[in-house]
Amino acid sequence: VSLTAAPKADSGERRGRAYLRFTVADRVGVLAEIAAAMRDAGVSIESLIQRGAIADGSVLVAIVTHESPERSIAQALEKLRGAQSLVGQPMWMHILD
Protein backbone atom coordinates (compact mmCIF):
# COMPACT_ATOMS: atom_id res chain seq x y z
CA VAL A 1 0.00 0.00 0.00
CA SER A 2 1.36 3.39 -0.99
CA LEU A 3 0.32 6.43 0.99
CA THR A 4 0.62 9.97 -0.27
CA ALA A 5 0.55 13.11 1.79
CA ALA A 6 -2.72 15.01 1.74
CA PRO A 7 -2.52 18.66 0.72
CA LYS A 8 -2.41 21.12 3.59
CA ALA A 9 -5.77 22.61 4.45
CA ASP A 10 -6.17 26.37 4.20
CA SER A 11 -7.25 27.36 7.72
CA GLY A 12 -8.96 30.45 6.30
CA GLU A 13 -11.40 28.20 4.46
CA ARG A 14 -12.28 26.25 7.60
CA ARG A 15 -15.92 26.96 8.44
CA GLY A 16 -17.57 27.23 11.79
CA ARG A 17 -19.40 29.40 14.24
CA ALA A 18 -17.54 31.91 16.37
CA TYR A 19 -17.96 33.76 19.63
CA LEU A 20 -16.78 37.36 19.41
CA ARG A 21 -16.52 39.72 22.37
CA PHE A 22 -16.01 43.45 22.07
CA THR A 23 -15.55 46.13 24.69
CA VAL A 24 -16.88 49.31 23.11
CA ALA A 25 -17.63 52.93 23.88
CA ASP A 26 -21.20 53.47 25.05
CA ARG A 27 -22.41 55.68 22.22
CA VAL A 28 -24.86 55.74 19.33
CA GLY A 29 -23.89 53.79 16.20
CA VAL A 30 -21.39 51.35 17.69
CA LEU A 31 -23.56 48.28 17.04
CA ALA A 32 -24.24 49.50 13.51
CA GLU A 33 -20.49 49.83 12.92
CA ILE A 34 -19.86 46.25 14.10
CA ALA A 35 -22.82 44.89 12.12
CA ALA A 36 -21.66 46.70 8.95
CA ALA A 37 -18.17 45.17 9.24
CA MET A 38 -19.74 41.72 9.65
CA ARG A 39 -22.08 42.33 6.70
CA ASP A 40 -19.29 43.57 4.45
CA ALA A 41 -17.25 40.43 5.24
CA GLY A 42 -20.25 38.16 4.59
CA VAL A 43 -20.61 37.03 8.21
CA SER A 44 -24.13 36.55 9.56
CA ILE A 45 -24.89 37.23 13.23
CA GLU A 46 -26.80 34.46 15.00
CA SER A 47 -27.17 36.24 18.33
CA LEU A 48 -25.98 39.40 20.03
CA ILE A 49 -26.10 40.63 23.60
CA GLN A 50 -25.09 44.02 24.96
CA ARG A 51 -24.56 44.58 28.68
CA GLY A 52 -24.90 47.91 30.46
CA ALA A 53 -22.01 50.31 30.88
CA ILE A 54 -19.31 49.55 33.42
CA ALA A 55 -17.42 52.07 35.59
CA ASP A 56 -15.19 53.35 32.76
CA GLY A 57 -18.20 53.95 30.49
CA SER A 58 -17.49 51.02 28.18
CA VAL A 59 -19.98 48.30 27.24
CA LEU A 60 -19.57 44.58 26.59
CA VAL A 61 -20.98 43.30 23.28
CA ALA A 62 -20.98 39.53 22.69
CA ILE A 63 -21.80 38.01 19.30
CA VAL A 64 -22.26 34.44 18.11
CA THR A 65 -22.00 34.06 14.34
CA HIS A 66 -23.66 31.63 12.00
CA GLU A 67 -21.27 29.21 10.31
CA SER A 68 -18.80 31.22 8.22
CA PRO A 69 -15.33 30.82 6.76
CA GLU A 70 -12.68 31.85 9.30
CA ARG A 71 -11.21 34.14 6.67
CA SER A 72 -14.47 36.15 6.61
CA ILE A 73 -14.52 36.54 10.38
CA ALA A 74 -10.89 37.69 10.29
CA GLN A 75 -11.80 40.23 7.57
CA ALA A 76 -14.61 41.65 9.72
CA LEU A 77 -12.28 42.02 12.70
CA GLU A 78 -9.58 43.57 10.53
CA LYS A 79 -12.08 46.13 9.24
CA LEU A 80 -12.80 47.11 12.86
CA ARG A 81 -9.11 47.35 13.82
CA GLY A 82 -8.36 50.86 15.02
CA ALA A 83 -12.03 51.86 15.22
CA GLN A 84 -12.45 54.59 17.83
CA SER A 85 -15.56 52.86 19.14
CA LEU A 86 -13.52 49.82 20.28
CA VAL A 87 -11.93 49.87 23.71
CA GLY A 88 -9.15 47.28 23.45
CA GLN A 89 -8.87 44.31 21.11
CA PRO A 90 -11.82 42.04 20.25
CA MET A 91 -11.72 38.44 21.48
CA TRP A 92 -12.45 35.58 19.04
CA MET A 93 -13.14 31.96 20.01
CA HIS A 94 -14.12 29.11 17.73
CA ILE A 95 -17.28 27.25 18.69
CA LEU A 96 -16.80 23.51 18.37
CA ASP A 97 -20.11 21.85 17.54
DRENTORKOL-3810 file (N, C-alpha, C; in nm, 4 decimals):
REM DRENTORKOL-3810
@n.u->0.0851; n.v->-0.1177; n.w->0.0000; ca.u->0.0000; ca.v->0.0000; ca.w->0.0000; c.u->0.0894; c.v->0.1237; c.w->0.0000
@n.u->0.0597; n.v->0.2149; n.w->-0.0887; ca.u->0.1361; ca.v->0.3387; ca.w->-0.0993; c.u->0.0507; c.v->0.4548; c.w->-0.0495
@n.u->0.1041; n.v->0.5281; n.w->0.0442; ca.u->0.0325; ca.v->0.6432; ca.w->0.0991; c.u->0.0956; c.v->0.7714; c.w->0.0475
@n.u->0.0117; n.v->0.8667; n.w->0.0149; ca.u->0.0618; ca.v->0.9972; ca.w->-0.0274; c.u->0.0135; c.v->1.1022; c.w->0.0720
@n.u->0.0909; n.v->1.2033; n.w->0.0862; ca.u->0.0546; ca.v->1.3108; ca.w->0.1790; c.u->-0.0635; c.v->1.3894; c.w->0.1242
@n.u->-0.1566; n.v->1.4183; n.w->0.2125; ca.u->-0.2717; ca.v->1.5010; ca.w->0.1742; c.u->-0.2265; c.v->1.6466; c.w->0.1660
@n.u->-0.2882; n.v->1.7242; n.w->0.0788; ca.u->-0.2523; ca.v->1.8664; ca.w->0.0720; c.u->-0.2893; c.v->1.9361; c.w->0.2026
@n.u->-0.2127; n.v->2.0367; n.w->0.2378; ca.u->-0.2413; ca.v->2.1123; ca.w->0.3595; c.u->-0.3714; c.v->2.1893; c.w->0.3425
@n.u->-0.4508; n.v->2.1877; n.w->0.4477; ca.u->-0.5772; ca.v->2.2612; ca.w->0.4452; c.u->-0.5507; c.v->2.4094; c.w->0.4683
@n.u->-0.6241; n.v->2.4926; n.w->0.4007; ca.u->-0.6167; ca.v->2.6373; ca.w->0.4203; c.u->-0.7061; c.v->2.6712; c.w->0.5390
@n.u->-0.6464; n.v->2.7102; n.w->0.6514; ca.u->-0.7252; ca.v->2.7357; ca.w->0.7717; c.u->-0.8267; c.v->2.8477; c.w->0.7510
@n.u->-0.8015; n.v->2.9376; n.w->0.6575; ca.u->-0.8962; ca.v->3.0449; ca.w->0.6304; c.u->-1.0255; c.v->2.9955; c.w->0.5689
@n.u->-1.0199; n.v->2.8780; n.w->0.5072; ca.u->-1.1399; ca.v->2.8204; ca.w->0.4462; c.u->-1.2176; c.v->2.7334; c.w->0.5440
@n.u->-1.1569; n.v->2.7045; n.w->0.6606; ca.u->-1.2281; ca.v->2.6247; ca.w->0.7604; c.u->-1.3528; c.v->2.7016; c.w->0.8012
@n.u->-1.4642; n.v->2.6323; n.w->0.8119; ca.u->-1.5919; ca.v->2.6958; ca.w->0.8437; c.u->-1.6330; c.v->2.6600; c.w->0.9853
@n.u->-1.7057; n.v->2.7499; n.w->1.0461; ca.u->-1.7574; ca.v->2.7230; ca.w->1.1791; c.u->-1.8236; c.v->2.8469; c.w->1.2359
@n.u->-1.8821; n.v->2.8270; n.w->1.3520; ca.u->-1.9404; ca.v->2.9397; ca.w->1.4237; c.u->-1.8332; c.v->2.9995; c.w->1.5137
@n.u->-1.8524; n.v->3.1229; n.w->1.5526; ca.u->-1.7545; ca.v->3.1906; ca.w->1.6373; c.u->-1.8252; c.v->3.2716; c.w->1.7450
@n.u->-1.7549; n.v->3.2864; n.w->1.8562; ca.u->-1.7962; ca.v->3.3762; ca.w->1.9635; c.u->-1.7016; c.v->3.4953; c.w->1.9572
@n.u->-1.7570; n.v->3.6137; n.w->1.9470; ca.u->-1.6779; ca.v->3.7364; ca.w->1.9415; c.u->-1.7188; c.v->3.8253; c.w->2.0582
@n.u->-1.6205; n.v->3.8813; n.w->2.1261; ca.u->-1.6516; ca.v->3.9720; ca.w->2.2371; c.u->-1.5784; c.v->4.1036; c.w->2.2153
@n.u->-1.6537; n.v->4.2107; n.w->2.2260; ca.u->-1.6005; ca.v->4.3452; ca.w->2.2073; c.u->-1.6261; c.v->4.4264; c.w->2.3335
@n.u->-1.5315; n.v->4.5097; n.w->2.3697; ca.u->-1.5548; ca.v->4.6134; ca.w->2.4691; c.u->-1.5558; c.v->4.7431; c.w->2.3894
@n.u->-1.6670; n.v->4.8147; n.w->2.3986; ca.u->-1.6877; ca.v->4.9306; ca.w->2.3115; c.u->-1.7286; c.v->5.0531; c.w->2.3923
@n.u->-1.7137; n.v->5.1683; n.w->2.3297; ca.u->-1.7626; ca.v->5.2930; ca.w->2.3884; c.u->-1.9150; c.v->5.2898; c.w->2.3887
@n.u->-1.9738; n.v->5.3442; n.w->2.4936; ca.u->-2.1197; ca.v->5.3467; ca.w->2.5052; c.u->-2.1725; c.v->5.4701; c.w->2.4331
@n.u->-2.1906; n.v->5.4547; n.w->2.3004; ca.u->-2.2414; ca.v->5.5676; ca.w->2.2222; c.u->-2.3224; c.v->5.5169; c.w->2.1029
@n.u->-2.3986; n.v->5.6054; n.w->2.0456; ca.u->-2.4860; ca.v->5.5744; ca.w->1.9326; c.u->-2.4035; c.v->5.5288; c.w->1.8120
@n.u->-2.4492; n.v->5.4234; n.w->1.7452; ca.u->-2.3890; ca.v->5.3795; ca.w->1.6200; c.u->-2.2841; c.v->5.2708; c.w->1.6312
@n.u->-2.2440; n.v->5.2354; n.w->1.7526; ca.u->-2.1388; ca.v->5.1348; ca.w->1.7687; c.u->-2.1854; c.v->4.9989; c.w->1.7171
@n.u->-2.3062; n.v->4.9572; n.w->1.7536; ca.u->-2.3564; ca.v->4.8277; ca.w->1.7044; c.u->-2.3700; c.v->4.8284; c.w->1.5525
@n.u->-2.4121; n.v->4.9400; n.w->1.4968; ca.u->-2.4241; ca.v->4.9502; ca.w->1.3508; c.u->-2.2877; c.v->4.9357; c.w->1.2847
@n.u->-2.1843; n.v->4.9927; n.w->1.3465; ca.u->-2.0485; ca.v->4.9826; ca.w->1.2922; c.u->-2.0004; c.v->4.8369; c.w->1.2922
@n.u->-2.0251; n.v->4.7662; n.w->1.4022; ca.u->-1.9862; ca.v->4.6250; ca.w->1.4103; c.u->-2.0657; c.v->4.5433; c.w->1.3091
@n.u->-2.1972; n.v->4.5649; n.w->1.3042; ca.u->-2.2822; ca.v->4.4893; ca.w->1.2116; c.u->-2.2433; c.v->4.5153; c.w->1.0664
@n.u->-2.2063; n.v->4.6381; n.w->1.0327; ca.u->-2.1656; ca.v->4.6702; ca.w->0.8954; c.u->-2.0368; c.v->4.5973; c.w->0.8583
@n.u->-1.9423; n.v->4.5895; n.w->0.9511; ca.u->-1.8174; ca.v->4.5169; ca.w->0.9242; c.u->-1.8459; c.v->4.3691; c.w->0.9017
@n.u->-1.9365; n.v->4.3132; n.w->0.9811; ca.u->-1.9743; ca.v->4.1722; ca.w->0.9653; c.u->-2.0441; c.v->4.1524; c.w->0.8298
@n.u->-2.1364; n.v->4.2409; n.w->0.7976; ca.u->-2.2081; ca.v->4.2334; ca.w->0.6697; c.u->-2.1116; c.v->4.2401; c.w->0.5527
@n.u->-2.0221; n.v->4.3369; n.w->0.5555; ca.u->-1.9285; ca.v->4.3566; ca.w->0.4450; c.u->-1.8370; c.v->4.2363; c.w->0.4248
@n.u->-1.8099; n.v->4.1619; n.w->0.5327; ca.u->-1.7249; ca.v->4.0429; ca.w->0.5239; c.u->-1.8065; c.v->3.9173; c.w->0.4942
@n.u->-1.9398; n.v->3.9306; n.w->0.4887; ca.u->-2.0250; ca.v->3.8157; ca.w->0.4590; c.u->-2.0495; c.v->3.7249; c.w->0.5778
@n.u->-2.0410; n.v->3.7806; n.w->0.6990; ca.u->-2.0612; ca.v->3.7027; ca.w->0.8214; c.u->-2.1981; c.v->3.7378; c.w->0.8789
@n.u->-2.2794; n.v->3.6353; n.w->0.9017; ca.u->-2.4135; ca.v->3.6546; ca.w->0.9556; c.u->-2.4115; c.v->3.6383; c.w->1.1078
@n.u->-2.4805; n.v->3.7268; n.w->1.1763; ca.u->-2.4885; ca.v->3.7231; ca.w->1.3225; c.u->-2.6053; c.v->3.6343; c.w->1.3629
@n.u->-2.5761; n.v->3.5339; n.w->1.4469; ca.u->-2.6804; ca.v->3.4456; ca.w->1.4997; c.u->-2.7449; c.v->3.5076; c.w->1.6231
@n.u->-2.6628; n.v->3.5593; n.w->1.7132; ca.u->-2.7166; ca.v->3.6240; ca.w->1.8327; c.u->-2.6203; c.v->3.7319; c.w->1.8805
@n.u->-2.6765; n.v->3.8273; n.w->1.9536; ca.u->-2.5983; ca.v->3.9402; ca.w->2.0030; c.u->-2.6546; c.v->3.9812; c.w->2.1379
@n.u->-2.5662; n.v->4.0108; n.w->2.2304; ca.u->-2.6096; ca.v->4.0626; ca.w->2.3600; c.u->-2.5209; c.v->4.1808; c.w->2.3959
@n.u->-2.5833; n.v->4.2834; n.w->2.4515; ca.u->-2.5093; ca.v->4.4015; ca.w->2.4964; c.u->-2.5416; c.v->4.4220; c.w->2.6432
@n.u->-2.4385; n.v->4.4343; n.w->2.7246; ca.u->-2.4557; ca.v->4.4585; ca.w->2.8676; c.u->-2.4396; c.v->4.6068; c.w->2.8969
@n.u->-2.4975; n.v->4.6511; n.w->3.0074; ca.u->-2.4904; ca.v->4.7915; ca.w->3.0460; c.u->-2.3486; c.v->4.8391; c.w->3.0698
@n.u->-2.3327; n.v->4.9687; n.w->3.0720; ca.u->-2.2008; ca.v->5.0310; ca.w->3.0876; c.u->-2.1382; c.v->4.9948; c.w->3.2219
@n.u->-2.0061; n.v->4.9784; n.w->3.2193; ca.u->-1.9314; ca.v->4.9547; ca.w->3.3421; c.u->-1.8696; c.v->5.0868; c.w->3.3873
@n.u->-1.7927; n.v->5.0838; n.w->3.4951; ca.u->-1.7425; ca.v->5.2068; ca.w->3.5585; c.u->-1.6700; c.v->5.3011; c.w->3.4628
@n.u->-1.5942; n.v->5.2474; n.w->3.3672; ca.u->-1.5187; ca.v->5.3353; ca.w->3.2760; c.u->-1.6026; c.v->5.3851; c.w->3.1583
@n.u->-1.7313; n.v->5.3494; n.w->3.1555; ca.u->-1.8199; ca.v->5.3948; ca.w->3.0488; c.u->-1.8223; c.v->5.3047; c.w->2.9276
@n.u->-1.7478; n.v->5.1952; n.w->2.9313; ca.u->-1.7488; ca.v->5.1023; ca.w->2.8180; c.u->-1.8597; c.v->4.9987; c.w->2.8357
@n.u->-1.8897; n.v->4.9280; n.w->2.7274; ca.u->-1.9984; ca.v->4.8305; ca.w->2.7238; c.u->-1.9456; c.v->4.7012; c.w->2.6628
@n.u->-1.9921; n.v->4.5881; n.w->2.7146; ca.u->-1.9571; ca.v->4.4578; ca.w->2.6594; c.u->-2.0597; c.v->4.4187; c.w->2.5534
@n.u->-2.0127; n.v->4.3815; n.w->2.4349; ca.u->-2.0978; ca.v->4.3296; ca.w->2.3281; c.u->-2.0463; c.v->4.1906; c.w->2.2934
@n.u->-2.1341; n.v->4.0909; n.w->2.3027; ca.u->-2.0975; ca.v->3.9531; ca.w->2.2692; c.u->-2.1810; c.v->3.9084; c.w->2.1504
@n.u->-2.1146; n.v->3.8454; n.w->2.0528; ca.u->-2.1800; ca.v->3.8013; ca.w->1.9299; c.u->-2.1472; c.v->3.6552; c.w->1.9057
@n.u->-2.2475; n.v->3.5785; n.w->1.8640; ca.u->-2.2263; ca.v->3.4440; ca.w->1.8107; c.u->-2.2634; c.v->3.4513; c.w->1.6637
@n.u->-2.1750; n.v->3.4017; n.w->1.5787; ca.u->-2.2001; ca.v->3.4063; ca.w->1.4345; c.u->-2.2634; c.v->3.2764; c.w->1.3865
@n.u->-2.3281; n.v->3.2845; n.w->1.2712; ca.u->-2.3656; ca.v->3.1634; ca.w->1.1996; c.u->-2.2375; c.v->3.1050; c.w->1.1418
@n.u->-2.2443; n.v->2.9839; n.w->1.0911; ca.u->-2.1267; ca.v->2.9213; ca.w->1.0310; c.u->-2.0745; c.v->3.0086; c.w->0.9174
@n.u->-1.9456; n.v->3.0362; n.w->0.9213; ca.u->-1.8800; ca.v->3.1223; ca.w->0.8224; c.u->-1.7367; c.v->3.0755; c.w->0.8037
@n.u->-1.6759; n.v->3.1089; n.w->0.6902; ca.u->-1.5326; ca.v->3.0817; ca.w->0.6762; c.u->-1.4539; c.v->3.1677; c.w->0.7759
@n.u->-1.3502; n.v->3.1092; n.w->0.8360; ca.u->-1.2681; ca.v->3.1852; ca.w->0.9303; c.u->-1.2095; c.v->3.3095; c.w->0.8649
@n.u->-1.1776; n.v->3.2996; n.w->0.7388; ca.u->-1.1210; ca.v->3.4143; ca.w->0.6668; c.u->-1.2175; c.v->3.5336; c.w->0.6716
@n.u->-1.3473; n.v->3.5071; n.w->0.6589; ca.u->-1.4466; ca.v->3.6151; ca.w->0.6606; c.u->-1.4553; c.v->3.6808; c.w->0.7980
@n.u->-1.4488; n.v->3.5990; n.w->0.9025; ca.u->-1.4521; ca.v->3.6542; ca.w->1.0384; c.u->-1.3281; c.v->3.7409; c.w->1.0609
@n.u->-1.2137; n.v->3.6918; n.w->1.0164; ca.u->-1.0894; ca.v->3.7693; ca.w->1.0290; c.u->-1.0993; c.v->3.9011; c.w->0.9524
@n.u->-1.1636; n.v->3.8997; n.w->0.8357; ca.u->-1.1801; ca.v->4.0228; ca.w->0.7574; c.u->-1.2669; c.v->4.1241; c.w->0.8321
@n.u->-1.3737; n.v->4.0749; n.w->0.8955; ca.u->-1.4605; ca.v->4.1650; ca.w->0.9719; c.u->-1.3831; c.v->4.2289; c.w->1.0870
@n.u->-1.3052; n.v->4.1485; n.w->1.1583; ca.u->-1.2279; ca.v->4.2021; ca.w->1.2702; c.u->-1.1198; c.v->4.2985; c.w->1.2220
@n.u->-1.0600; n.v->4.2679; n.w->1.1085; ca.u->-0.9576; ca.v->4.3570; ca.w->1.0525; c.u->-1.0187; c.v->4.4925; c.w->1.0156
@n.u->-1.1402; n.v->4.4886; n.w->0.9614; ca.u->-1.2078; ca.v->4.6134; ca.w->0.9241; c.u->-1.2328; c.v->4.7015; c.w->1.0473
@n.u->-1.2536; n.v->4.6371; n.w->1.1623; ca.u->-1.2801; ca.v->4.7112; ca.w->1.2857; c.u->-1.1526; c.v->4.7553; c.w->1.3573
@n.u->-1.0378; n.v->4.7005; n.w->1.3160; ca.u->-0.9110; ca.v->4.7353; ca.w->1.3824; c.u->-0.8906; c.v->4.8873; c.w->1.3784
@n.u->-0.8610; n.v->4.9423; n.w->1.4940; ca.u->-0.8356; ca.v->5.0859; ca.w->1.5023; c.u->-0.9608; c.v->5.1715; c.w->1.5126
@n.u->-1.0787; n.v->5.1090; n.w->1.5103; ca.u->-1.2028; ca.v->5.1864; ca.w->1.5224; c.u->-1.2059; c.v->5.2564; c.w->1.6581
@n.u->-1.2423; n.v->5.3830; n.w->1.6578; ca.u->-1.2450; ca.v->5.4593; ca.w->1.7826; c.u->-1.3517; c.v->5.4096; c.w->1.8782
@n.u->-1.4501; n.v->5.3370; n.w->1.8270; ca.u->-1.5556; ca.v->5.2859; ca.w->1.9138; c.u->-1.5105; c.v->5.1649; c.w->1.9955
@n.u->-1.4012; n.v->5.0984; n.w->1.9533; ca.u->-1.3516; ca.v->4.9823; ca.w->2.0276; c.u->-1.2601; c.v->5.0269; c.w->2.1403
@n.u->-1.2798; n.v->4.9652; n.w->2.2556; ca.u->-1.1926; ca.v->4.9870; ca.w->2.3708; c.u->-1.1143; c.v->4.8567; c.w->2.3877
@n.u->-0.9931; n.v->4.8512; n.w->2.3395; ca.u->-0.9148; ca.v->4.7277; ca.w->2.3446; c.u->-0.9401; c.v->4.6411; c.w->2.2221
@n.u->-0.8775; n.v->4.5243; n.w->2.2229; ca.u->-0.8865; ca.v->4.4313; ca.w->2.1106; c.u->-1.0055; c.v->4.3374; c.w->2.1269
@n.u->-1.0738; n.v->4.3021; n.w->2.0176; ca.u->-1.1816; ca.v->4.2037; ca.w->2.0254; c.u->-1.1256; c.v->4.0658; c.w->2.0616
@n.u->-1.2084; n.v->3.9819; n.w->2.1194; ca.u->-1.1720; ca.v->3.8442; ca.w->2.1484; c.u->-1.2492; c.v->3.7532; c.w->2.0536
@n.u->-1.1834; n.v->3.6498; n.w->2.0002; ca.u->-1.2447; ca.v->3.5580; ca.w->1.9037; c.u->-1.2185; c.v->3.4162; c.w->1.9507
@n.u->-1.3256; n.v->3.3382; n.w->1.9656; ca.u->-1.3140; ca.v->3.1962; ca.w->2.0012; c.u->-1.3953; c.v->3.1143; c.w->1.9025
@n.u->-1.3392; n.v->3.0034; n.w->1.8591; ca.u->-1.4121; ca.v->2.9112; ca.w->1.7725; c.u->-1.5130; c.v->2.8346; c.w->1.8578
@n.u->-1.6285; n.v->2.8080; n.w->1.8009; ca.u->-1.7281; ca.v->2.7250; ca.w->1.8687; c.u->-1.7207; c.v->2.5873; c.w->1.8053
@n.u->-1.6899; n.v->2.4884; n.w->1.8862; ca.u->-1.6804; ca.v->2.3512; ca.w->1.8367; c.u->-1.8152; c.v->2.2840; c.w->1.8555
@n.u->-1.8794; n.v->2.2511; n.w->1.7468; ca.u->-2.0107; ca.v->2.1849; ca.w->1.7537; c.u->-1.9941; c.v->2.0346; c.w->1.7552
END
